[in-house]
Amino acid sequence: MPAAWKTRSAEFKKLWGYSVGLYGVWVAHVGRRTGLFEAIAKSPATFEELAAQTSFNPDAVKAWCSAALALGFLRMKGKKLYLPAKTKEILLDKKSPDYLGGQFSYIALRSLEYGGLEDLIRTGRKRETTSLTFEAIVEATDWDHNAFLSAIKNRGGKSHKLHTMLVRGCRVLDVGCGTGTFIEKLLQHYPRSSFVGVEPSEVAAHKAMEMAAGKPAIEVLRETGEAMNFESEFDLVYLGESLYAASDKQAIVSNCYRALKKGGVIAIVEGLLPDDDDNDHKTSSNDDDENRLIMGMQVDFSLQGYRFMTRNEIGTLLKTAGFSKTAFEDFGGSLYLVTAWKS
């Protein structure tokens, strides 16, 4: 190691690492999207062999491989590159609790809009949600969906109440269903249940309707959570990473309460900021690595005028609507499953 690097302060090295991290995000994203990681996982290869197999530009493939090696994604045995088993799981296995592939792609895609951050800071001008935003969200929510399914199916040998309801067959309302990917997954796992998706975005709702075509158990409506008007129709209402974007959160939660039958449950999967009276003046310090990601993601959210909530804030929304028995299950990385019941 060069002597000059050894003399650098710990603070310098930490900040230097942020620059390196940006390249790591993009190497991971490009490797996933182009199939380079999958190709190497199937068969270790040299730079030249990989370029030939994929028919990609040899110089670009070599540059990517060199970066992936330096950043620790790939390893070399002899002259061939290979993808370690654990790295493969983290980058490619969407069902793994350690899956981070979608998170890398979310950050990369969102960074394409960061040109608007300076304008946001100077003038407060926000950006409309675009197809690129939805693409990024889909990448990120894959992990959320699988975390939810894993949590309710594998609860230390005990049956989670939500899993039991869905297995028996219940009526589910997904508020802010996006392109309908989660409803589709739920139907595959719980064929006795039926689903209604509500989505305000024309683009996302259209894709969800295409997915639902030919599936009698799924209905998709283009509607806002604030305007929906169901009355005692559902056993379970689900909101997955959608409440933060609502203009009137209390109206949505109250409408969810009204939509539920007596004894029904609301399930909210949402990234939540730490409950801290001094949060505005803190930066999620060195001893709290797990919260650093959500604290940084506030930048993404602010571009569209959104912000994360805290546990206290979401608890107040539920209590005001009439819900009781509110519970928080920590999925890790500041992502929570929040459940509450209609008595």
KEKE-3310 file (N, C-alpha, C; in steps of 0.2 Angstrom, whole numbers, plus 5000, padded with zeros to 4 digits):
npx = (5004:5003:5013:5008:4994:4993:4995:4983:4969:4956:4944:4945:4947:4935:4926:4931:4928:4914:4914:4920:4910:4899:4903:4903:4889:4885:4892:4887:4873:4874:4880:4870:4859:4863:4866:4879:4883:4876:4880:4894:4892:4886:4896:4913:4925:4937:4941:4940:4933:4921:4916:4915:4905:4894:4893:4896:4904:4921:4931:4924:4918:4929:4934:4923:4924:4937:4934:4924:4931:4941:4932:4927:4916:4918:4930:4946:4952:4965:4966:4953:4937:4926:4910:4908:4899:4891:4890:4884:4871:4867:4866:4858:4848:4832:4824:4831:4835:4846:4846:4852:4852:4842:4841:4853:4851:4840:4846:4855:4846:4838:4848:4850:4842:4847:4852:4843:4844:4851:4844:4832:4837:4841:4829:4818:4811:4802:4802:4792:4784:4791:4792:4804:4806:4796:4802:4813:4807:4801:4812:4817:4806:4805:4812:4806:4793:4796:4802:4791:4782:4791:4792:4779:4776:4786:4788:4796:4791:4778:4762:4759:4746:4742:4746:4739:4726:4726:4729:4717:4709:4704:4698:4707:4713:4724:4732:4738:4744:4753:4761:4756:4763:4765:4752:4751:4761:4755:4744:4749:4754:4744:4731:4717:4713:4706:4708:4709:4716:4721:4726:4733:4741:4741:4749:4755:4744:4738:4747:4746:4732:4734:4741:4732:4722:4712:4713:4702:4702:4708:4706:4708:4708:4709:4712:4712:4719:4714:4702:4695:4681:4676:4666:4666:4671:4683:4695:4708:4719:4732:4746:4760:4775:4769:4761:4769:4769:4757:4745:4736:4737:4730:4717:4718:4721:4710:4700:4704:4701:4688:4685:4688:4681:4673:4685:4695:4711:4724:4739:4755:4769:4783:4797:4804:4809:4820:4813:4816:4818:4828:4830:4831:4843:4853:4863:4862:4872:4890:4888:4877:4874:4864:4854:4859:4856:4842:4842:4850:4842:4832:4835:4832:4818:4814:4815:4803:4795:4792:4792:4799:4790:4789:4789:4781:4773:4766:4759:4751:4742:4735:4729:4721:4712:4705:4710:4716:4728:4741:4756:4773:4784:4801:4810:4823:4835:4828:4815:4799:4785:4769:4756:4738:4722:4704:4692)
npy = (4994:5011:5023:5036:5034:5027:5037:5045:5052:5044:5049:5055:5043:5037:5046:5045:5032:5034:5039:5028:5019:5023:5019:5005:5003:5005:4996:4984:4986:4987:4974:4966:4969:4967:4954:4949:4945:4933:4926:4923:4916:4905:4899:4900:4912:4919:4937:4938:4927:4929:4941:4936:4926:4934:4943:4956:4972:4970:4979:4986:4976:4971:4982:4983:4971:4972:4982:4976:4966:4973:4979:4968:4960:4950:4936:4929:4914:4906:4911:4914:4922:4921:4920:4921:4910:4916:4929:4928:4924:4936:4945:4940:4931:4933:4928:4927:4932:4940:4947:4960:4965:4971:4983:4989:4992:5000:5012:5016:5018:5029:5038:5043:5054:5064:5076:5085:5089:5100:5110:5108:5111:5124:5131:5124:5117:5103:5086:5078:5061:5048:5036:5030:5032:5023:5011:5010:5009:4997:4988:4990:4986:4972:4965:4969:4963:4949:4949:4951:4940:4930:4933:4931:4918:4910:4910:4907:4893:4895:4899:4914:4926:4933:4925:4913:4918:4921:4908:4901:4908:4924:4941:4953:4970:4980:4994:5006:4998:4998:4991:4979:4968:4963:4958:4948:4939:4936:4929:4918:4911:4910:4904:4903:4915:4932:4947:4965:4978:4995:5009:5025:5030:5031:5025:5014:5008:5003:4994:4985:4981:4974:4963:4957:4953:4939:4933:4929:4931:4943:4960:4976:4993:5010:5022:5033:5032:5041:5044:5032:5021:5010:4999:4989:4977:4970:4958:4960:4973:4980:4990:4994:5002:5014:5023:5034:5042:5048:5062:5065:5057:5053:5052:5041:5031:5031:5028:5015:5008:5009:5001:4989:4973:4970:4965:4964:4967:4979:4979:4986:4989:4998:5009:5016:5031:5033:5035:5049:5063:5073:5071:5079:5085:5076:5063:5050:5041:5035:5023:5017:5009:5003:5012:5021:5020:5022:5035:5042:5039:5048:5059:5055:5054:5067:5073:5071:5077:5069:5061:5050:5042:5041:5029:5033:5043:5035:5026:5035:5039:5027:5025:5036:5034:5023:5011:4997:4987:4989:4984:4982:4975:4972:4971:4973:4985:4996:4994:4990:4979:4984:4981:4982:4981:4980:4982)
npz = (5000:4995:5004:5005:5006:5018:5027:5027:5035:5045:5042:5030:5022:5024:5017:5004:5001:4998:4985:4978:4981:4973:4960:4962:4964:4951:4943:4948:4944:4930:4927:4931:4923:4910:4910:4912:4925:4927:4916:4919:4931:4927:4919:4922:4915:4903:4900:4886:4882:4889:4882:4869:4871:4875:4865:4866:4867:4866:4873:4882:4890:4895:4903:4912:4918:4924:4933:4941:4947:4955:4964:4971:4967:4958:4956:4953:4945:4941:4924:4923:4926:4940:4949:4965:4976:4987:4983:4971:4976:4983:4973:4963:4967:4970:4980:4992:5008:5009:4997:4987:4974:4967:4975:4971:4958:4959:4965:4955:4944:4950:4952:4939:4939:4946:4942:4944:4958:4962:4958:4965:4978:4977:4972:4976:4967:4961:4954:4942:4944:4934:4920:4922:4936:4940:4935:4943:4956:4955:4954:4967:4975:4973:4983:4994:4993:4993:5006:5014:5011:5015:5028:5033:5031:5037:5052:5064:5065:5069:5063:5055:5057:5045:5035:5038:5035:5021:5016:5019:5011:5007:5005:4997:4997:4988:4990:4980:4970:4960:4946:4948:4951:4964:4968:4959:4963:4975:4972:4966:4977:4985:4980:4984:4988:4983:4974:4974:4965:4968:4959:4956:4945:4928:4918:4926:4931:4919:4915:4926:4923:4911:4916:4924:4915:4910:4923:4934:4948:4950:4951:4944:4947:4941:4952:4966:4982:4991:4986:4985:4988:4997:5007:5021:5014:5013:5019:5021:5020:5010:5009:5001:5002:4998:5005:5009:4998:4997:4996:5005:5018:5030:5025:5017:5025:5034:5024:5021:5033:5033:5022:5026:5033:5049:5061:5052:5044:5042:5033:5032:5022:5024:5022:5036:5045:5059:5075:5083:5092:5089:5076:5065:5066:5066:5059:5057:5064:5065:5073:5068:5056:5049:5047:5038:5024:5022:5027:5017:5006:5007:4999:4986:4988:4990:4978:4972:4980:4991:5007:5020:5033:5052:5065:5075:5068:5059:5067:5074:5063:5061:5073:5074:5063:5069:5071:5080:5091:5085:5077:5075:5064:5061:5046:5043:5038:5040:5035:5038:5043:5046:5056:5059:5067:5064:5075)
capx = (5000:5007:5014:5003:4987:4993:4995:4977:4965:4950:4938:4947:4946:4928:4923:4934:4924:4908:4916:4921:4903:4895:4905:4901:4882:4884:4895:4882:4867:4875:4881:4864:4855:4866:4867:4886:4884:4873:4885:4900:4889:4885:4903:4919:4927:4941:4938:4939:4928:4914:4914:4913:4899:4888:4893:4896:4910:4926:4934:4919:4917:4936:4934:4918:4927:4942:4931:4921:4937:4944:4927:4926:4911:4921:4936:4950:4955:4969:4964:4946:4933:4921:4906:4907:4892:4887:4889:4878:4865:4866:4865:4854:4843:4827:4821:4836:4835:4852:4846:4853:4853:4837:4843:4859:4848:4836:4850:4858:4841:4837:4854:4849:4838:4850:4853:4838:4845:4854:4838:4828:4840:4841:4822:4812:4807:4802:4801:4786:4786:4792:4793:4811:4805:4793:4806:4817:4803:4800:4818:4817:4801:4805:4815:4800:4788:4799:4803:4784:4780:4795:4790:4772:4776:4791:4788:4798:4787:4771:4758:4757:4739:4741:4747:4733:4720:4727:4729:4710:4705:4701:4697:4712:4714:4731:4731:4744:4747:4758:4760:4752:4767:4764:4746:4752:4764:4751:4739:4753:4755:4737:4725:4710:4711:4705:4712:4708:4721:4719:4732:4732:4745:4738:4754:4756:4737:4737:4751:4742:4726:4736:4743:4726:4718:4712:4714:4696:4703:4711:4703:4712:4705:4713:4709:4717:4717:4710:4695:4691:4675:4673:4663:4666:4672:4689:4698:4715:4721:4739:4749:4767:4779:4765:4758:4773:4768:4750:4744:4732:4738:4725:4711:4719:4721:4703:4697:4706:4698:4681:4685:4689:4676:4675:4690:4700:4718:4728:4746:4758:4776:4785:4803:4802:4814:4821:4809:4821:4816:4833:4832:4833:4850:4857:4865:4863:4880:4894:4887:4870:4875:4858:4849:4862:4853:4836:4843:4852:4836:4828:4837:4827:4811:4813:4815:4796:4791:4789:4797:4798:4787:4792:4784:4776:4768:4761:4755:4745:4738:4731:4725:4716:4707:4701:4713:4719:4733:4746:4762:4779:4789:4807:4812:4830:4837:4823:4809:4794:4778:4765:4749:4733:4716:4698:4689)
capy = (5000:5017:5027:5042:5032:5025:5043:5048:5051:5039:5053:5055:5036:5036:5050:5042:5026:5035:5039:5021:5016:5025:5014:4999:5003:5005:4990:4979:4987:4985:4967:4962:4971:4965:4947:4947:4941:4927:4922:4921:4912:4898:4896:4905:4914:4925:4943:4937:4922:4933:4946:4932:4923:4939:4947:4963:4976:4968:4984:4988:4970:4971:4987:4981:4965:4974:4986:4971:4962:4977:4980:4962:4957:4944:4934:4926:4908:4905:4917:4914:4925:4917:4924:4917:4908:4921:4935:4927:4924:4943:4949:4937:4927:4938:4925:4927:4937:4944:4950:4967:4966:4977:4989:4992:4995:5006:5018:5018:5022:5035:5043:5047:5060:5068:5082:5090:5090:5107:5115:5107:5114:5131:5134:5119:5114:5096:5083:5073:5054:5046:5029:5029:5032:5017:5006:5010:5007:4990:4985:4990:4982:4965:4963:4970:4958:4943:4949:4950:4933:4925:4934:4928:4910:4907:4914:4902:4888:4897:4902:4921:4927:4935:4918:4909:4921:4920:4901:4899:4912:4930:4946:4958:4976:4982:5001:5008:4992:4999:4987:4973:4962:4959:4954:4942:4935:4933:4924:4912:4908:4910:4904:4903:4922:4936:4953:4971:4983:5002:5013:5031:5031:5029:5020:5008:5004:5000:4987:4980:4978:4969:4957:4954:4950:4932:4931:4931:4932:4949:4966:4982:5000:5016:5026:5035:5029:5046:5044:5025:5021:5003:4998:4983:4973:4966:4955:4962:4979:4980:4996:4992:5007:5018:5028:5040:5047:5051:5069:5065:5050:5051:5050:5035:5026:5030:5024:5008:5006:5009:4996:4982:4970:4969:4959:4964:4969:4982:4978:4992:4988:5005:5011:5021:5034:5032:5040:5053:5070:5077:5068:5084:5088:5070:5061:5042:5041:5029:5016:5015:5008:5000:5017:5025:5019:5026:5042:5044:5039:5054:5063:5053:5055:5074:5076:5071:5080:5064:5060:5045:5043:5038:5024:5037:5046:5030:5024:5040:5039:5021:5026:5041:5030:5019:5004:4995:4982:4991:4980:4983:4969:4974:4967:4975:4990:5001:4992:4987:4977:4987:4978:4985:4978:4984:4979)
capz = (5000:4995:5010:5006:5008:5025:5031:5026:5041:5044:5039:5022:5019:5024:5012:4998:5000:4995:4978:4976:4981:4967:4955:4964:4962:4943:4941:4950:4940:4923:4927:4932:4917:4904:4910:4913:4931:4925:4911:4923:4936:4923:4917:4923:4908:4903:4897:4879:4882:4891:4877:4864:4873:4875:4859:4868:4865:4870:4877:4887:4894:4899:4908:4917:4922:4928:4939:4945:4951:4960:4969:4975:4964:4954:4958:4947:4947:4934:4920:4922:4931:4943:4953:4972:4977:4991:4979:4967:4980:4985:4967:4958:4970:4973:4986:4997:5013:5008:4991:4986:4967:4966:4978:4967:4952:4961:4966:4949:4940:4953:4951:4933:4939:4952:4939:4947:4965:4963:4957:4971:4984:4976:4971:4978:4961:4961:4947:4941:4943:4927:4919:4925:4943:4941:4934:4949:4961:4954:4956:4974:4979:4973:4989:4999:4992:4996:5013:5016:5010:5019:5035:5035:5030:5041:5059:5069:5066:5071:5058:5055:5055:5038:5031:5039:5032:5014:5014:5019:5006:5009:5000:4998:4993:4987:4988:4977:4968:4955:4940:4950:4952:4971:4968:4955:4967:4980:4969:4965:4983:4989:4975:4986:4989:4978:4975:4970:4966:4966:4957:4953:4939:4922:4916:4930:4931:4913:4915:4930:4920:4907:4920:4927:4910:4910:4929:4937:4955:4951:4947:4945:4946:4942:4957:4971:4989:4994:4983:4985:4992:4998:5013:5024:5008:5013:5025:5022:5015:5010:5006:5000:4999:4994:5009:5009:4992:4997:4998:5011:5021:5035:5021:5014:5031:5036:5019:5022:5039:5031:5017:5030:5037:5056:5062:5046:5046:5037:5033:5028:5022:5023:5025:5042:5049:5066:5080:5087:5093:5087:5070:5060:5067:5066:5052:5057:5066:5064:5076:5066:5049:5046:5045:5033:5018:5022:5028:5011:5001:5008:4993:4981:4989:4990:4971:4970:4986:4996:5013:5024:5040:5057:5068:5079:5064:5056:5073:5075:5057:5062:5079:5072:5059:5073:5071:5087:5091:5080:5079:5070:5063:5058:5041:5043:5034:5042:5032:5043:5042:5051:5056:5064:5066:5064:5080)
cpx = (5004:5007:5009:4996:4987:4992:4988:4973:4959:4944:4939:4945:4938:4924:4925:4930:4917:4909:4916:4914:4899:4897:4903:4893:4881:4887:4890:4876:4868:4877:4875:4859:4857:4867:4874:4887:4881:4877:4891:4898:4888:4892:4908:4922:4932:4938:4936:4933:4921:4912:4911:4906:4893:4888:4893:4903:4916:4930:4930:4918:4924:4936:4929:4921:4932:4939:4928:4925:4939:4939:4925:4920:4913:4928:4939:4953:4959:4968:4957:4942:4928:4917:4905:4900:4888:4886:4884:4871:4863:4863:4859:4848:4838:4823:4825:4835:4840:4852:4847:4853:4848:4838:4849:4855:4843:4840:4853:4852:4839:4842:4853:4845:4841:4852:4848:4839:4847:4848:4833:4830:4839:4834:4817:4808:4808:4801:4795:4789:4786:4792:4799:4810:4801:4797:4811:4814:4802:4806:4818:4812:4801:4807:4809:4795:4790:4800:4796:4782:4784:4793:4784:4772:4781:4792:4790:4794:4780:4768:4757:4750:4737:4741:4741:4727:4720:4727:4721:4706:4702:4701:4702:4712:4721:4730:4738:4748:4752:4756:4757:4756:4766:4757:4747:4756:4760:4746:4742:4753:4749:4731:4718:4708:4710:4707:4709:4713:4719:4726:4731:4735:4742:4743:4754:4749:4736:4741:4748:4736:4728:4738:4737:4721:4718:4712:4707:4697:4706:4707:4707:4708:4710:4709:4714:4714:4713:4703:4691:4686:4672:4670:4662:4666:4678:4691:4705:4716:4728:4741:4757:4771:4775:4762:4762:4772:4761:4750:4740:4732:4733:4718:4712:4718:4714:4699:4698:4702:4690:4680:4685:4682:4678:4680:4695:4706:4721:4736:4750:4766:4779:4792:4801:4809:4814:4816:4815:4819:4821:4835:4834:4840:4855:4858:4865:4870:4883:4892:4880:4870:4869:4854:4852:4858:4847:4837:4846:4846:4832:4829:4832:4820:4809:4812:4807:4792:4789:4794:4794:4794:4791:4787:4779:4771:4763:4757:4749:4740:4733:4726:4719:4710:4703:4704:4716:4724:4738:4752:4767:4783:4795:4810:4820:4830:4831:4816:4805:4788:4774:4758:4744:4726:4710:4694:4681)
cpy = (5006:5021:5033:5040:5030:5031:5047:5047:5046:5043:5053:5048:5035:5039:5047:5036:5028:5036:5032:5017:5017:5020:5007:4998:5002:4998:4984:4980:4984:4977:4963:4963:4968:4957:4945:4943:4934:4923:4919:4916:4905:4895:4901:4906:4919:4931:4941:4932:4925:4937:4942:4929:4928:4943:4954:4966:4973:4973:4985:4982:4970:4976:4986:4976:4967:4978:4981:4967:4967:4979:4974:4959:4950:4942:4930:4919:4906:4912:4918:4918:4921:4922:4919:4916:4913:4927:4934:4927:4932:4947:4947:4934:4932:4935:4925:4933:4942:4948:4957:4969:4972:4983:4993:4996:5001:5012:5020:5021:5028:5040:5046:5053:5065:5075:5087:5092:5097:5112:5114:5111:5122:5134:5130:5116:5106:5093:5078:5066:5052:5039:5026:5028:5025:5011:5005:5007:4999:4986:4984:4986:4975:4962:4963:4965:4951:4943:4948:4943:4928:4926:4931:4921:4907:4911:4909:4896:4889:4900:4910:4922:4929:4929:4914:4911:4920:4913:4899:4902:4918:4935:4951:4964:4978:4990:5004:5002:4992:4995:4981:4967:4959:4955:4948:4937:4932:4928:4918:4908:4906:4910:4904:4911:4926:4943:4959:4976:4990:5006:5019:5033:5028:5023:5014:5004:5001:4993:4982:4977:4973:4963:4954:4951:4942:4929:4933:4933:4939:4955:4972:4988:5006:5021:5028:5033:5034:5046:5037:5025:5014:5003:4991:4977:4968:4963:4958:4968:4980:4987:4994:4998:5012:5024:5034:5045:5050:5058:5069:5058:5048:5049:5043:5029:5025:5027:5016:5005:5005:5003:4989:4980:4971:4963:4959:4967:4973:4980:4983:4990:4995:5006:5017:5024:5033:5037:5043:5060:5075:5075:5073:5086:5082:5067:5053:5041:5035:5022:5014:5014:5006:5006:5022:5025:5023:5034:5046:5044:5045:5059:5061:5055:5063:5077:5076:5074:5075:5064:5054:5047:5040:5033:5028:5040:5041:5027:5029:5040:5033:5022:5031:5038:5025:5012:5003:4989:4983:4987:4982:4977:4972:4969:4968:4981:4996:5000:4988:4985:4980:4984:4981:4982:4982:4980:4978)
cpz = (5000:5002:5011:5008:5015:5029:5031:5033:5039:5041:5032:5019:5019:5018:5005:4996:4997:4988:4975:4976:4975:4961:4956:4962:4955:4940:4942:4945:4933:4923:4927:4925:4911:4904:4911:4919:4930:4921:4915:4928:4933:4921:4918:4916:4909:4900:4890:4878:4883:4885:4871:4865:4873:4869:4860:4866:4869:4875:4883:4892:4898:4905:4914:4922:4927:4935:4944:4950:4956:4965:4973:4972:4961:4957:4952:4949:4940:4930:4919:4928:4934:4948:4960:4973:4982:4987:4974:4970:4981:4979:4963:4961:4974:4979:4992:5002:5012:5001:4991:4979:4965:4969:4974:4961:4954:4962:4960:4945:4943:4952:4944:4933:4944:4949:4942:4954:4966:4963:4962:4977:4983:4976:4974:4973:4961:4954:4947:4941:4936:4926:4922:4933:4944:4940:4940:4955:4961:4956:4964:4978:4978:4980:4995:4999:4995:5003:5016:5016:5014:5027:5038:5035:5035:5048:5064:5071:5068:5064:5059:5053:5048:5033:5031:5035:5024:5012:5014:5013:5009:5004:5002:4994:4994:4985:4986:4974:4963:4949:4942:4951:4959:4971:4964:4959:4972:4978:4968:4971:4987:4984:4977:4988:4983:4979:4971:4971:4964:4965:4954:4946:4933:4919:4920:4931:4925:4913:4920:4927:4915:4910:4922:4922:4910:4917:4933:4944:4956:4947:4949:4943:4946:4946:4962:4978:4993:4992:4983:4990:4993:5005:5015:5018:5009:5019:5027:5017:5016:5006:5007:4997:4995:4998:5009:5004:4992:4999:5004:5015:5026:5031:5019:5020:5033:5030:5019:5028:5037:5026:5020:5033:5044:5057:5057:5048:5040:5038:5028:5028:5020:5026:5030:5045:5056:5070:5084:5087:5090:5079:5065:5060:5067:5059:5052:5058:5064:5067:5074:5059:5046:5043:5040:5027:5017:5023:5021:5006:5002:5002:4988:4982:4988:4983:4969:4975:4991:5002:5017:5031:5045:5060:5072:5074:5061:5061:5074:5069:5059:5068:5077:5068:5063:5073:5078:5086:5086:5082:5073:5070:5059:5053:5040:5038:5034:5038:5037:5040:5048:5051:5061:5062:5067:5069:5078)
residu = (MET:PRO:ALA:ALA:TRP:LYS:THR:ARG:SER:ALA:GLU:PHE:LYS:LYS:LEU:TRP:GLY:TYR:SER:VAL:GLY:LEU:TYR:GLY:VAL:TRP:VAL:ALA:HIS:VAL:GLY:ARG:ARG:THR:GLY:LEU:PHE:GLU:ALA:ILE:ALA:LYS:SER:PRO:ALA:THR:PHE:GLU:GLU:LEU:ALA:ALA:GLN:THR:SER:PHE:ASN:PRO:ASP:ALA:VAL:LYS:ALA:TRP:CYS:SER:ALA:ALA:LEU:ALA:LEU:GLY:PHE:LEU:ARG:MET:LYS:GLY:LYS:LYS:LEU:TYR:LEU:PRO:ALA:LYS:THR:LYS:GLU:ILE:LEU:LEU:ASP:LYS:LYS:SER:PRO:ASP:TYR:LEU:GLY:GLY:GLN:PHE:SER:TYR:ILE:ALA:LEU:ARG:SER:LEU:GLU:TYR:GLY:GLY:LEU:GLU:ASP:LEU:ILE:ARG:THR:GLY:ARG:LYS:ARG:GLU:THR:THR:SER:LEU:THR:PHE:GLU:ALA:ILE:VAL:GLU:ALA:THR:ASP:TRP:ASP:HIS:ASN:ALA:PHE:LEU:SER:ALA:ILE:LYS:ASN:ARG:GLY:GLY:LYS:SER:HIS:LYS:LEU:HIS:THR:MET:LEU:VAL:ARG:GLY:CYS:ARG:VAL:LEU:ASP:VAL:GLY:CYS:GLY:THR:GLY:THR:PHE:ILE:GLU:LYS:LEU:LEU:GLN:HIS:TYR:PRO:ARG:SER:SER:PHE:VAL:GLY:VAL:GLU:PRO:SER:GLU:VAL:ALA:ALA:HIS:LYS:ALA:MET:GLU:MET:ALA:ALA:GLY:LYS:PRO:ALA:ILE:GLU:VAL:LEU:ARG:GLU:THR:GLY:GLU:ALA:MET:ASN:PHE:GLU:SER:GLU:PHE:ASP:LEU:VAL:TYR:LEU:GLY:GLU:SER:LEU:TYR:ALA:ALA:SER:ASP:LYS:GLN:ALA:ILE:VAL:SER:ASN:CYS:TYR:ARG:ALA:LEU:LYS:LYS:GLY:GLY:VAL:ILE:ALA:ILE:VAL:GLU:GLY:LEU:LEU:PRO:ASP:ASP:ASP:ASP:ASN:ASP:HIS:LYS:THR:SER:SER:ASN:ASP:ASP:ASP:GLU:ASN:ARG:LEU:ILE:MET:GLY:MET:GLN:VAL:ASP:PHE:SER:LEU:GLN:GLY:TYR:ARG:PHE:MET:THR:ARG:ASN:GLU:ILE:GLY:THR:LEU:LEU:LYS:THR:ALA:GLY:PHE:SER:LYS:THR:ALA:PHE:GLU:ASP:PHE:GLY:GLY:SER:LEU:TYR:LEU:VAL:THR:ALA:TRP:LYS:SER)
# end
